[in-house]
Amino acid sequence: MDKAEVLERSRMENRHGDERDRGITIESGTWGAVSLAAATAVVFLVRLLSKGGRPSDLLAILFAYLAAANAYKWSRTRSGWTLLVTVLYSVLALGWLCAYAVVG
């Protein structure tokens, strides 16, 4: 192989970013999910201890995130289990959203 072929092959292999960039993107998504869950838990506890409010809005946000994340995963893997989890999270998100709209 000459230099031009090696460069062309390298460009083709890295057209969607290199492995390091993909790893960083995956890790950032994970840390984002952890921070979302932690913030939701803290707001829930503060609300529960200070006002005694209902958590339906926070749970709707949390389950909507989980549904969207799993829907994307399913679109890439077409796993039956992931589809089932996506549907479950979606139903829970809609249920909590309806509860928030009705009860407040």
Buried (B, 14 or more C-beta within 10 A) or exposed (E): EEEEEEEEEEEEEEEEEEEEEEEEEEEEEEEEBEEBEEEBEEBBEEBEEEEEEBBBBBBBBBBBBBBBBBBEBBEEEEEEEBBEBBBBBBEBBBBBBEBBEEEE
